[in-house]
């Protein structure tokens, strides 16, 4: 079963562009990981939000320990307001099969 993750990252204002650049660099690597179905960056005025979809919990677990995230951590050190807020979700499709699920 697919797993959806919403990760919220709050960059310090003076480092916002650096944080975005580091995440964008990481995205290309993550897209090549086994089980990655969606890994997309979104922004609001005060935060960045990653919306992810993984083929399985195992794929997510492998990603969380993989080289792309391991390399990202030091690039964000001191530039974000704390650890990302992660929410792991199970899809509950409803309505239209395409519009009712991520």
N, C-alpha and C positions, 0 to 999 in steps of 0.2 A: 504494500500500500504506500502511496506517495506521502511525503511529509513536507509541510510548508513551514517556513521559518520567516518571521519578521524580526529583523535586527535593527534597533534604533541606536544611532551613534550621534553623540553631541560633540561636535568639534568646538574647541576654543575659538572665539571669533577671529583672533589674529592668525590662526593656523588653518582656517577653513579650506582655502585653496590647496594647501599642502595635503590635507587629509583627503580631499576629493581626488587629487592626483594619485595618491598612493592606492586608494580603493580602485580607481579606474585601471591602474596598472595590474592589480590583482585579479580583476574581473576576467580578463582574457585567459589567465591561467586556470581559473576555476571553471570556466566554460568547457575546458578540455578534460575535466575530472569525470571519471566514471560515475554515472548516476545523476549528474547535474541536469535537471530539466529546465530550470529558470534560475537566474542569478542577476537581479536587476536593481540598479541604484536609483533612488528617488530622493528629492530634496524638499524641505520646507525651510522657512526663514531661519529657524534655530536648530535644525537637526537634519541628519541624513538617515534614510531608511532603506535597508536592503530587503527585498522580497525574494525569497528563495523557494525553490521546489526541488525536492530530491526524490529519486526513484524509491528509496527505502530509508529506514532508520539506519541501516548499516552504511549506506552511501553517505548519509549525513555525518555519521560517526567518523568515517574515514576522512571526510573533508575537514572536520573540526581539528584533526591531528595532522593534516597534510602540510606540504611545504608552502603552499600559497598563503595560508593563514599564519603559519609559523613565521614567514618572512614579513608579513604585514604588521604584526605586533610591534616590533621595534620602530617601524616607520611612524606609528601612531603615538608612541610613548611621549607623554608630556604635551600632546597636541589635542587631546580629547578630555572631556569633563569626567571621565570615569569609564568603567567597563561598559561594553554595549549591553543594552537591554534586549534579551533574546526571548522570543515567544515561539515555541514549537507547537504547531497545530496539525490536527488531522482533518483532511477535507470532509465536508458534509455537502456533497453536490445536491443542488435543488434547482428546479425549473429547467431551463434550457441546458442541455448537456454541455455546451461550450461556454455559455455565459454564466453558468451557475457554479463554476469551479475554477480555481487557479491551476 
